[in-house]
Amino acid sequence: MAGTGSRDKTQKRPLKTLERVLSKAGIGSRTEARSWIGAGRVRVNGKTVRDPDHWVDLERDRVAFDGKPVRSEQKIYLLLNKPKGYLTTYRDPEGRETVYDLLGDSLPYVSPVGRLDMDTSGLLLLTNDTQFAERLTNPEYKAPKTYLVKAGGILSEESLARLCEGVELRDGLTLPAEVKRLRDTGTCTFVEMTIREGRNRQVRRMMEAVGSKVLKLVRTKIGDIEIGGLEIGKYRELTAAEVKGLMEGRSVSRPDRGGHRASGRV
Ligand code: URA
């Protein structure tokens, strides 16, 4: 019977193990879910359940994680304007602020779609739709992500051309980037840069590879979705059309390596 830890295979109720309910809700991996359940952080119908294989009836049972309801069937897609200084993780052992501090308590659990460094601000998508997250983070999909970069020093045309072609990092050659010089000041260069991968600290490392250093990094766009005028620290839900557009990759062009040029440099 559902919710009691044993399963009657003849019945047609929508059953899932507790571990699956948490991972499907986008809260974390199955391994993480098992450890949270074991640690007594999950309740079913008000009672702590420590067995990850406990059967849950999705229509009837109420599952809560750290006291918050887990509603795995309601899909939610958020666009947050992440401030600098916030971590993209769920909880920080050192007690630093995380993006979850900016989300209301009434929301179901959502996970970040990819990560932004603590010092990066701007557009962060969060969802409990694992298919959506997988689609956008899958390297095959090559979702374009656009950043405003303040880079130390005056970047030469040659350096910009190298970024456009792709640079060698310790984890291999990057795909070509689109790079547009916005302006130079006496000591730094502002560029807009679009990349189609999501490697760890990729923009920072690409800048280092051409002898510069990122002084400020803001993500402004993923696919067709722009941060627009959304206030820093605030979030909004994506529209159904925006979700569909991202899923279908309408904005995704798939250029071949070497097919890019720096555009619109001034
Ligand atoms: N590239 C980086 O270096 N950092 C980010 O946060 C995102 C992309």
Residues whose N, C-alpha, C, O or C-beta is under 5 A from the ligand:
A	BS01	URA	R115 L116 D117 T120 R201 Q202 V203 R204 R205
